[in-house]
Amino acid sequence: MDGRKRLRAALEIFEQLGARPWIERTNAELRAAGAIRRDPIADPDELSPQEVRVAMAVAEGATNKQVAAGLFLSPKTIDFHLGRVYRKLGIYSRTELAALVAKGALGDPPDKSQRRRQA
């Protein structure tokens, strides 16, 4: 599992650099390591409302257990929704998810002052 994380990180760098031969080799190594490359969805609107709620909460830094408590769901249900979010968006980490939310790719980022009032 750790090897796949490193390969994905390397792949991201190679893609940013446009290093085509290294991208192909890294993809081949990921396939050999059992990683399945899923194409991202074309439109984040394909996420269900529950997936969006989970994604937004995780992007704010909440743990799965905290998200589960806040949404009155089990941590296993959060794991399930988060896995679907990752697959649909073609991402692999909470950091990538937070970056997408910060860019507004899943809608407007939550207003921090509004969150304080709700707490």
C-alpha positions as CSV (number, residue, x, y, z in Angstrom):
1,M,0.0,0.0,0.0
2,D,2.8,2.4,0.9
3,G,4.4,1.7,-2.5
4,R,1.3,2.7,-4.3
5,K,1.1,6.0,-2.4
6,R,4.6,6.8,-3.5
7,L,4.0,5.8,-7.1
8,R,0.9,8.0,-7.1
9,A,2.8,10.9,-5.7
10,A,5.5,10.4,-8.3
11,L,2.9,10.1,-11.1
12,E,1.4,13.5,-10.0
13,I,4.8,15.1,-10.3
14,F,5.5,13.5,-13.7
15,E,2.2,14.7,-15.0
16,Q,2.9,18.2,-13.8
17,L,6.2,18.1,-15.6
18,G,4.8,16.5,-18.7
19,A,7.3,13.7,-18.5
20,R,5.5,11.3,-20.8
21,P,7.9,8.3,-20.6
22,W,8.0,8.5,-16.8
23,I,4.2,8.8,-16.7
24,E,3.8,5.6,-18.8
25,R,6.3,3.7,-16.7
26,T,4.8,4.8,-13.4
27,N,1.3,3.8,-14.7
28,A,2.7,0.4,-15.6
29,E,4.2,0.0,-12.1
30,L,0.9,1.1,-10.5
31,R,-1.0,-1.5,-12.5
32,A,1.6,-4.2,-11.6
33,A,1.1,-3.2,-7.9
34,G,-2.6,-3.8,-8.2
35,A,-3.7,-0.2,-8.4
36,I,-6.7,0.4,-10.6
37,R,-6.7,3.7,-12.5
38,R,-10.2,5.1,-12.6
39,D,-11.1,7.9,-14.9
40,P,-12.4,10.9,-13.0
41,I,-15.9,12.1,-13.6
42,A,-16.4,15.0,-15.9
43,D,-18.6,17.0,-13.6
44,P,-18.4,17.1,-9.7
45,D,-22.2,17.6,-9.8
46,E,-22.3,13.8,-10.3
47,L,-21.6,13.5,-6.5
48,S,-24.6,12.7,-4.4
49,P,-25.7,15.3,-1.9
50,Q,-24.4,13.1,0.9
51,E,-21.1,12.6,-0.8
52,V,-20.7,16.4,-1.1
53,R,-21.5,16.8,2.6
54,V,-18.9,14.2,3.5
55,A,-16.3,15.7,1.1
56,M,-16.8,19.2,2.4
57,A,-16.4,18.1,6.0
58,V,-13.3,16.0,5.3
59,A,-11.8,18.9,3.3
60,E,-12.2,21.1,6.4
61,G,-10.0,18.8,8.3
62,A,-12.5,16.6,10.2
63,T,-11.7,13.0,10.8
64,N,-14.1,10.3,9.6
65,K,-15.2,9.8,13.2
66,Q,-16.0,13.5,13.6
67,V,-17.8,13.6,10.2
68,A,-19.8,10.5,11.2
69,A,-20.9,12.1,14.5
70,G,-21.8,15.4,12.8
71,L,-23.9,13.7,10.1
72,F,-25.4,11.0,12.5
73,L,-23.8,8.2,10.4
74,S,-21.4,5.4,11.2
75,P,-17.6,5.9,10.5
76,K,-17.9,2.9,8.1
77,T,-20.6,4.8,6.1
78,I,-18.3,7.8,5.9
79,D,-15.5,5.5,4.7
80,F,-17.9,4.3,2.0
81,H,-18.9,7.8,0.8
82,L,-15.4,9.1,0.9
83,G,-14.1,6.2,-1.2
84,R,-16.8,6.9,-3.8
85,V,-15.9,10.6,-3.7
86,Y,-12.2,9.8,-4.4
87,R,-13.1,7.4,-7.2
88,K,-15.5,9.8,-8.9
89,L,-13.1,12.7,-8.7
90,G,-10.0,10.7,-9.6
91,I,-8.2,11.7,-6.4
92,Y,-6.3,9.7,-3.8
93,S,-6.0,11.8,-0.7
94,R,-7.6,14.3,1.7
95,T,-5.0,16.8,0.6
96,E,-6.2,16.6,-3.0
97,L,-9.8,16.8,-1.8
98,A,-9.1,19.9,0.2
99,A,-7.4,21.5,-2.8
100,L,-10.4,20.9,-5.0
101,V,-12.8,22.3,-2.3
102,A,-10.5,25.4,-1.9
103,K,-10.7,25.9,-5.7
104,G,-14.4,25.8,-5.5
105,A,-14.7,22.6,-7.6
106,L,-17.4,21.2,-5.4
107,G,-19.2,24.4,-4.8
108,D,-18.4,27.4,-2.7
109,P,-16.0,26.7,0.1
110,P,-17.7,27.0,3.5
111,D,-17.5,30.4,5.1
112,K,-15.3,30.1,8.2
113,S,-17.2,32.8,10.1
114,Q,-20.5,30.9,9.4
115,R,-19.0,27.7,10.7
116,R,-18.0,29.4,14.0
117,R,-21.6,30.6,14.5
118,Q,-23.0,27.1,13.9
119,A,-20.6,25.5,16.5
